[in-house]
Amino acid sequence: MSTGEVTAPPFTGRMLSKVPEITVWFWVIKILCTTVGESFADFINVALGVGLVPTAIIFTVVLAVVLAAQIRLRRYVPAVYWLTVVVMSISGTLYTDLLTDQAGVPLWLSAVVFSAVLAVVFGIWYAKERTLSIHSIVSLPREAFYWLAVLVTFALGTALGDWTLELTGWGPGSSILLPLALIGIVTALWRFGADPVLAFWIAYILTRPLGANTGDWLGLAPDEGGLGLGTLTTSIVFLVAILVTVVYLSISKADIAQSTQGASGPTPPAAAPARRRAALGILAVVAAATIALLVFTNSLPHASVAAEKGSAPSCGPGSAALTQAEAQTAAQAHFPATDIEEFRTIASDTLALVQKGDKSAASSRVTDLETAWDQKQDALNAADCAAWNYIDKQIDPVLSAVRSHAPNPATEQKTLNNLLRTLGGA
């Protein structure tokens, strides 16, 4: 898929094109980058226990550095360009996770907000430059608009992908099929004569949930529907694949066949207006059909995969289900007292904030509980898997209740008191 509209900038200071030619290699490496964005963000945030906010700060600083390096260049350099895309993919994922997990913003609202922001970016970009074609990225203003749009598409794609999982309860494997099918339809419409710029940006957004769901499918444990590679192994495999692809492109120049021509390169013949209108109509029908599918699937009984993502593996067949009293006794017997006290303190603090009606502070404090619990997951699960799973299943409702966009104080207090009883601090 390629964007075909090219407009020369009405000012001096032009550069060679700063983006690669849109070939199959572009889409392959883009999907690789989005997969890394999901798996590596999860690895740093959860597996290493760095925490969501510190991880977001770290990658914001890294993004500023690599983006500055990219902007200083006067031409497209594969290694720098794709490094920027990888870091931007990770950062966009983290920004959406911050809204969802830290601020308690529902995914549908995040998707609406990011869609509105993207529309504003495109509107200002087009008003100033009279084109949204990435073949025209030959000036600093256009490159700034381009990278801002890319960052927003990553955040939007994350929200849309996670929201789809929340609505449908699809497993990580089957969840790949929807974005894959939609990308196939958009590609077919582009060949038919759809507006190339519109087709490009739609496909660009859709590759984010495709890559993220692929990362989940590879990284999650088999009993969660994945292949069990883990976030670290998945990240390494895809980073190596990106490196190999970038080296190949640097040697073969397969992605700069036309980009070196800047904005003066040949323009593909425009599609007939009738075909563009027909393609636009088909896209509208596909969008309506997709919404109807999600609404129907949401009406069916299911568990939210997005909510359960990252949960601990089961203790295996034959493990006995515990009562609350048994879980409390097992936790006190096998878990470090300092850990139980930490969880109990955070839960008590959260309950006090809920009772005061301080939603923002309660949401922030309950994130401390999630972070502390995740950091100690391996050690506590090994100490007593059954007790760990029992408490883990009590923490999930606490997180959902406190972070709800329309919280119910009775539900919040009930879930917190239930957890505190198990921790011995009711």
N, C-alpha and C positions, 0 to 999 in steps of 0.2 A: 504494500500500500504506500502510495506516495502523494504528497500534496503538490498540486500543480500550478497554483496561482502564485506568481512572482511579481512583486512591485518594487522598483528601485526606490531607495530612500531619497527624499527631496533635499538632502543636505550633503555636505562633504564629510570626510572622515570615515569613508567606507572601508571595510575590511573584507578579507576573504570570508566565505560562509563559515560560521562557527559551529555548525551542526553537521552530522553525517548525512550521507545520502540515505533516503528511506528505502532500504532493500529488505530482503528477508533477514539479513544479518541484524539489522536494526531491531526488528521485533524479537528475534531470538535473545539478543543480549539484554533487551529491555525486560523481558520476562525473567531472565536470570537475576537481574538487579532487583526486581520486586520481590522475588523469593528470598533473596538475601535480606532485604529490608524487613521482612517479617521474622525470619528465623534468627537473625543476628540481634535484632532488638529484643526478642524474647530471651535469648541467651544472656545478654548483658544485664537486662532488667531482672529476670527471674532466676535463671540458673546460677549466675554469679552473685545474685542478691544485692546488686548495686542500688536498685530502687528506681521507680519510674521517673521521678523528678530529677535526680542526679544524672540518670542516663540521658534524659532529654537535654539537660544543660550541656553535658559533654558533647553530644552530637551537634548541638546548635553551634558550639564553638568550632568544632571540626568542619561543619558545613560552611561557616563564614570563611575559614582559611582556604578550603579547596575551591570555593566559589570565587574568591578573590584571585586565586591562581588562574582559574578558567577565564575570568573576565580580562585579565592582563594579556592573555594571548591574542595574537592578531589573526589566527587561523584555527581550524579544527585540528586538535591533537587527540587521538583516540584515548590514550591512557588518562589524560586529565579530564576529558569530557565524561567518560564513563565512570570514573571515580566520583565525579560530582553527582552523577545520577544515582550511584549506589548510596552515597551519604544522604542525598536528598530523599531517597526512598526510605531509609531508616528514620530520618527526622520526621517525615510526613506521617509515618506510622506512629511514632511516639507522640506527636501533637494530637492526633485523634485519640490515642489511648489516654492522654492527659485529660482531655475533656470528658471521656467516658468514665475512667476509673478514679480520677482525682477530683473532678468537679461534679461528677454525677449527671452529666448531660446525656440524655438518651441518644442512641445512635441515629434515630430518624431525624432528630433536631440537628445533630452534627452534619448529617448528609444535606439537609436543607441549607444550613448556614454556609457550608463549603461550596455548594452549588451556586448560591447567591454571590459569594466572593469570587468564584471563577467567572461568573457572568459579568461582574463589574470589571475584573481584570481584562477580559476579552473586549468589553465595551470601550474601555479607555484605550487599550492597545489599538483597536481598529480606528477609533476616532482620531488618534494621533498619527498612525502610520498607514492607514487605509488598506491594511492587509493583516491576516493572521497566519499566513503561510510561513512555515519554518524554513523554506528555501530562501527567505529574504532576511535571515538573521545576519546582517552585514554591518550593523552599527550597534553602539553601546545601548541606546534606548531600547532597540528591538530585542537585544539579548537580555536586558533586564526584565522586560515583559515576558519573554520566553521562560526564563528560569522561575519567575514568580508563578506563572501558570503551571509549570511542571510541578512545583512544590504543592500547589493547591490540589492538583489532580491526584497526587499521591495520598494526601490527607482525605480527599473525597472518596477515592477508590477504597481506602481502608474502611471508612465509615459505611459505604455501600456494601462491601463484602461482609463485614461483621454483622450488619443489620440483616442481610439476607440469611445468614446462619441463625441469627436470633429468631427470625420469622419462621424459618422452615424446619430447623433442627436437623438439617442434612449433615451427614458425616463429611469428613474432610475429603474423601475420595469422590463422592457423588457431587459435592459442591463445586468441583472443578468444571462440571459439564455445562452449567448455565453460562458463565462468562465465556467459555470456549465456543459454545453455540452462537452466542451473540456476536463475538468477534468474527466468526465465520460468516454470519449474515451481513455484517457491516462490510467485510471484505468483498463479498459478492455484489453488494450494492455499489461499492466504489468502482468495481469493474463494469457494472451496468451503466454508470454515469452519475452517481451521487456526487455532491459537492466534495472535492477531495480534502479540503481543509476541515470541514465538518466530520467527515469519515475518519480522518486522522485523529482528531482530538477525542472522538467517542472511543475509538479503539485504544487510544493511549490510556484513558481512564479505566477501561475494562481489563487491560492487562494487569492492573494492580490487584484486584481480587483474584484473578487467575493465578498470578505468581504467588500471592499470599496463601491461597488454599492449597497450592502445590507444596509449599513449604510446610504447612500444617500436616498434610497427608504423609509427607516423608518423615517428619520429625516426631509426630505423636506416637504414643505407645500402641501396640496392636490392639489392646482391649479398648482403646479410644478410637479405633478405626484407622490408625496410621500404620506406617511401616516400621516405626521404632528406631529410626536412625538417630533421633535426638537433634536438638537445635544446633549444637556445636558441629556435629558431623555434617548436617545439612548445609550449614553456613560455609564450612570448609569446601565441600564438594562444589557448591555453586560459585564460591569465590575463585576456585581454581578454574572452573569452566569459563568464568568471565575473563580471567587472566589469559587463558589460552586463546579465547576468541579475540581479545584486544590485540594480542601479539600477532595473530593471523591477519587481522585487519590492518595493523601498522605495516606489515610486510607486503600484503597483497594490494593495499589501497582500494579494496573492493567497495568501501563505503564512501569514497570521495570522488567517484567518477564524474559527478556533476557539481558537487559542492564547491570545488575549487573555482568554479565559474562565477561564484557570487550571485548577485541578483541579475546578471546580464545573460545567464544561460538560457537555453531554449525553453520555451514554454509549451507544454503539451497542448494539443488542441482541446478546446473547451467542449464539454459534453453538451448535447442539445438541451435547451431549457426544459423541454417536455420531459426528458429523462430525469433531469434533476428534480423536477416537481414530483414525478412519480416515485423516485427514490425517497424523497422526503416524506411522502405519504406512507410508503411502506415502513419507514423507520418509525413513524407515529403509531402505526398498527402494531409493530413489534414491541414498542414501549408499552402500549396498552395491554398487550397479551402477557408481557412479562409481569406487569403489576397484578393482573388478574391471577396469574400463576402463584405469585407470592401470597396474595390475599387468600386464595384457596388453600394453599399449603399451610398457612398460618392458622387456618380454622381447624386443621386436623390435630389430634392429640400428638404432642411431641415434646421432647426436652430440648432446651436451648444448648446447642453445642458450644456457642460462644461463651456462655456462662460457665460451662463445665471445662472449658479448655484449660489445661494445666493442672487438672486434678490428679490426685495420686492414683497409681495403679491399685487394683484390688489386691487383697491378701491371698487370693488364690482359692480354689475350690476347697470346701471343707472347713473354711474359717467360720467361726461362730459369730452371729450378730450379737452385739452387746446391748444391755440395758443402760440407761443413763447412769445408774449407780455403779454398774460394773465398769463403764468407761471412766468414771471419775476415779474409782479405786485403781484401775490399771494405769491411768495417767499419773496419779500421785506416786505409784510404785515404780514406774519405769521412766518417766520423763524427769529431767532435771528440775529441781524446785525453782531455780531462778527463771527458767523458761515459763513455767506455769504462772509464776508471779508476774512476769512481764505481760503475758497474754491477759491475765486477770486485771491488771492495772489499766491496760489500754481499753479493754471492754468496759470497765467501770467508768473511765473517763468519758468514753463515747456515750454511755447511758446518761451520764450527768449532763452532757451537752445536748442530748436529745430532749431531756426533760426541761432544759432551759429554752429549747426552741432555736438553738444556734445550729442551723443546718450546715452551713459552710464549715464551721469548726468540727462538727461531728463527722462530716464526710472526710475531712482531712485526717482526723484522728483514726477513723476506721481503716484508712489506707495504711496507717502505721501497723495496724493489726495484720492486714494482708501481707505486708512486706516482712514483718517479723515471722509470721507463720511460714511463708514461702522460704525464707532463709534457713529455717531449721527443719524443713521438710524431710530431707534425706536422713538426718540423724534421728528424728523422732519416729519416722516411719519404720526405720530399722529397729528401734527400741521396742515398739509395740504397734504393729501395723493396724490391728483392729481398733485400738484406742485412737490412733491417728485418724483413721477414716471416719470414725464416729464424730470426732470434734470437727474435722474438715467439713462434714456435711452440715454441721451447725453453723460454721462460719459463713458459708455461701449465702444462706438466707439473711444473715446479718448484713453482709455487704450489699445485697440487693435492696434490702429494706432501707438502709441508711442512705444509699446513693440514689434512691428512686427520685425521678423528676417531681413526683407528687407524693411525698412521703406520708405514711400513715403512722403517727406517733405510737398508737397502740401496737401496731405490728413491729415497729422498731424496738420498743421496750420489751415485747414478748420474746423476740428472737435473742436480744441481748441478755435478758434474764435467764433464758434457757441455756445459753452458752456459759453464763457465769455459774449456774448451778453445777454444770459438768466440771468447771474449773475450780469449784469449791469456793466460790466467792459471791453467792447469791445474797 
